[in-house]
Amino acid sequence: MMLYPNVQEMTNDKINRYMLVIAAAKCARRITDKVLEEAELADEKNETKAETEEMELAGEKPVTMAIDMLSSGECKIITD
């Protein structure tokens, strides 16, 4: 499966593939941590499993969501 946008479109003079991979991984980790935190809070509130599943990733994988966020500018790669 090919992701859109592709790597060539997301890299430029300042951002290379390595930086893109690291940024996507960090962003995906943040997304996963947020979902797990929300699930723990729901568990503390004694919500049912069905209610907890509604808060999950809605079928999208964290890496796909991270790449979408990077391409839209919601997450940014900071270069020095």
Secondary structure, DSSP 4 states (H G I P E B T S, - for coil): ---SS-HHHH--SS--HHHHHHHHHHHHHHHHHHHHHHHHHHHHTT--HHHHHHTS-TT--HHHHHHHHHHHTSS-----
